[in-house]
Amino acid sequence: MGLESLFANKTGFVQVKMDQLINEVINWGRKNSLWPYPFGTACCAIEFMGVVSQKFDLARFGAELVRFSPRQADVLVVAGTVSYKMVPVLKKIYNQMCEPKWVVAMGACASCGGFYDNYSTLLGVDQVVPVDVYIPGCPPRPEAFLDGIVKLQEKIERESSTRTFARPPRELVQIKT
């Protein structure tokens, strides 16, 4: 939808419901000020470090402020292999994050377990936390991560800012590589 649709009226006057305007402004602020929390366990975490470097400039999307405290972050970036021993830690970090919060599964290991198919590896973090955006690759290129951030911003823009804190079913968003 976007703020541009509010000013599409050719008469020079803006006619909009106050709830719609407030929702648009809140979602605009949310999508342009993402604070990621990296949960990096393997090679995908190294690619995430490349994304936040000056070459790829994650600041263009308002997501350069990487936080290492779950209470100060709103995007959980799960990058790498997650073992069953790490599941309680991942759940605890997710539960400590304030609402609204979003989860990005970065890489094949976080999305579906990757090439690990054994007794100790979690086959996808969506079994533990609800995932909003899946970024494929082993490891995914920084450009794929930037595309995932854009997809997450589009998803945030469509959300209702007055939604309840109970997590609704998530829609599946996939990135092309």
N, C-alpha and C positions, 0 to 999 in steps of 0.2 A: 504494500500500500504506500507507505512513505509520506513524509511531510509535503512533498510536491503535489500530491493529489488534493491536499487541502486548498491549494491556491490555483486550481484548475478553472475556477469560475472566471468567465470573461467580463463580468460586470464590474470588477474592481472591488467587490465586497466578498468577504469570506463568511460562508455559512457552514458551521460545523457544530456538532454536539460537543459540549465541554468534556464529556467522558472520552470521546474519540481523540480530541486534541491532547488531553493529558496522557492517554495511552500511547499516542505517537511520540510525544516528547520523552516519556519515560523509556520507551523501547529504543529511541534514538540514543539516549544516554547510555543505556545498558550495552548496546551493540558496539558502541565506539569507545568503551572503557573496560575491556576485558582484562582481568588479572589472572593469568594462568598459574597453576601450581603444578610443577613437573613431578610426576611419579615415574622417574626413569630408572630402568633396571638393566638395560642392555644397549646394543648399538643404536637403537632409535633415540636414546637420550643424547648421544653424540650429535645426531642429525638435528635434534631440537636445539642444541647449543649453537649449531650453525645457523639456524633460523633466527635466533635472537641476536646474531652478530650484525655488524653494520652492513655487510654485503647484501643481505636480504631485507633488512630494515622492517621488522615487524611493527615498528612504531607507526607506519602508514595506516595500520588497521586498528590502532589504539590498544594493542595487546602487548606492548613491550615491557610492562611493569610486572616482571616475574616475581611472585611472592613465594616464600618458603614457609609460610604459616597458613594452614588451611582456613583459619578464621579470617584471613585477609584476602583470600582468593575466591573467584567464582567460576573458574574453568579448571577442571581436573584433567591434566594431560597424562594419560597412562601410556608410557612409551617403553615398550619392551616386554619381555617374558614375565609373566606373573606365575609364581609357584603357589601351591596350596598353603605353604607356610606364610606367604605374604598376604593372603586373603584377609585375615583379621586386621592387619595394619591398613590395608586399602579401605576396608569398610569403616574403620575408625576415622581415617582422614576424610572420607566422603561425608560421614555423619557430622564431623566438626565444621564443615563448610556451611556458610549461611546461605539461605535462599535469596534469590534464585541462584541456582548453580547448574552447570552443564558439564558433561564429560566427553572427552575426545579420546578415542582409542587409536593410537598412532602405531602403525606397523602391523604386519601379519601376526606377530606373536600376541599382541594385545587384542587383536580383532578375533582371531580364531585359534590361537595356539601355535601358529606357524608350522614349521616342520617338526616341532616337538609333539609327539603323541605318546606320552608315557604317564606313569602313575603320579608324577609330582607336578605336572604343568597344568595350569588352568587353561582350558580350551575356550578362551574368550572372556574378557572381563564383563561382558554383558550378563554373565551368570551371577555376578556379584553386585554391580552397580548399573543403573540405566545409562546407556550410551547414546549420545546425541549425534555424533559424527564419527564415522569410520574412515580412517585414512590408510589405504592399502600401500603395500610395498615392503620390501625387506632389504634394507631400511627404506622408508619413503624419502624421496627427495624433498628439500626445503620448499620447492615450488608446490608440491602436493600438500604440504602442511599449510602454506598460505592459502591454497584453494579451500582447504578444510575450514580455515578461519572465516573465509568469505561465506561458505555454506552455513556455518554456525551463526554468523551475523544475520544472514537472510532468515534463518529459523527464529532467531530472537526477535527480529522485526515483525514476524507474523504472530508472535505470542501475545496473549492478553496480559497486560501489566497488573491486572487485578485477579490473577488466577489464584487458586487455593494452593496451600503448601503441600497437599497430597499430590504425589507424582502421577500425572495422567499417563496413559500408554504413550510411548515414544514412537514417532515416525522414523523410518529407516532412511538415513541419508548416506549415500555412497559417493565416493570421489573417483573420477576416471583417472587412470594413469597412462 
